[in-house]
Amino acid sequence: AYERVLEPCPMPGPHVKVDLDAQLASLVARAGELRRQAELEAGTAEERCAEAARCAGHRKALQEELDACHVRAKSARQEAAVQHDRVAQLLQRACGDVRALTKQQLEEVRSLPRPPYVVRRALSLLFCVLHPDQAASFEAPDGTYDVPWKQRLVPMLCREDLLRKLAEVAPDGVHPLIAFPAVAACIESQVAELPVAAAAESSSREGPTGKEAHGTRGRSRRRSKEGPPSPTAAHHNAAQLVRKGTKHSTASSSALLGEDERLTVDAVTFASRAAGALFRWVLAQLRCARVLREAGSVDAQTLAAGLGAEEEAAREREAAALARLEAAGREEGASLAAEAAARARAEELRRRAAEAEAEAKELRSQATAAAAAPPP
């Protein structure tokens, strides 16, 4: 209604009597209506302004949510990278030690008629990792694994695919120490793990004597029982096959055992370099299983898939938050545009009302002048 064009009121001539009062009343009414509509538009503008402010608050909250999603996604990516790298490094380190072995070194170990005690214990642990379903039948009363040398350990070392199987970066299926937690716990109780740097340093040494390699190390209590007797010819032949310069390898390696006679990398490597590499593989699998348990996974492939799924879920949450933020931004923009349009209409209505009031004032002046004019 307020869009109607105001028609100019005809001016009274000197000889024409016009109903100025009626026209004046119409102009006043029209000006009042325009003022009322202008106030309505101003109220609409205020509502749109409040709506825009609400949208701005919502957008701010969504921006904070998006920032939090960014942080969670970044944290998930970092955690995925850390856990994946931990497993990969453990497996690569174990495989590197195994790949360095030769068939001749394995032949030397399996040719031992009576291997040093620590060598037999270390290879028993290797057997139990490879055959965890059979481990329980070889558990000794003292809680260690005692796998028969000729019947089980020598055939294991004679396998043509042993090194290839051990060198697999990620074993197929569920990790054996996850599938058989009792075996993992038993192995944990029999080994003393060294820091990675110390183990790597120990594995890189080239043939020192017992005094040179371990003279400064603290000595653990010696075992009260030694495996093979030293005076025999068999032990003399075995001593020639272990590390160079270790004439008393059995006694020296026993002195390097950890607390409660736990196997250490130094003790096993001192007795046999090849057995030391295989023992480091066992320790790496033990650490790998520990990482998998902490991550709630059963194997390296599942861990990678789970970490990838977590990262993908974080990206999806981030994308959803961004979509909500964009929608809130559009809503805020629409509210601001509606506010601007309502204010513009209100200003236009006020202008038209002012024009109508000015015209009414002019008409009132004309009516006053016409009333004061003498009759013709």
Sequence and secondary structure as in RCSB ss.txt:
>XXXX:A:sequence
AYERVLEPCPMPGPHVKVDLDAQLASLVARAGELRRQAELEAGTAEERCAEAARCAGHRKALQEELDACHVRAKS
ARQEAAVQHDRVAQLLQRACGDVRALTKQQLEEVRSLPRPPYVVRRALSLLFCVLHPDQAASFEAPDGTYDVPWK
QRLVPMLCREDLLRKLAEVAPDGVHPLIAFPAVAACIESQVAELPVAAAAESSSREGPTGKEAHGTRGRSRRRSK
EGPPSPTAAHHNAAQLVRKGTKHSTASSSALLGEDERLTVDAVTFASRAAGALFRWVLAQLRCARVLREAGSVDA
QTLAAGLGAEEEAAREREAAALARLEAAGREEGASLAAEAAARARAEELRRRAAEAEAEAKELRSQATAAAAAPP
P
>XXXX:A:secstr
 TTS         TT    HHHHHHHHHHHHHHHHHHHHHHHHHHHHHHHHHHHHHHHHHHHHHHHHHHHHHHHH
HHHHHHHHHHHHHHHHHHHHHHHHT  HHHHHHHHT SS  HHHHHHHHHHHHHH GGGGGGGB TTS B   II
IIIHHHHH TTHHHHHT SS SSS HHHH HHHHHHHHTTB    HHHHHHHHH  S  HHHHHTTS      SS
 SS SSSHHHHHHHHHSSTT TTHHHHHHHT  GGG B HHHHHHH HHHHHHHHHHHHHHHHHHHHHHTT SSH
HHHHHHHHHHHHHHHHHHHHHHHHHHHHHHHHHHHHHHHHHHHHHHHHHHHHHHHHHHHHHHHHHHHHHHHHS  
 
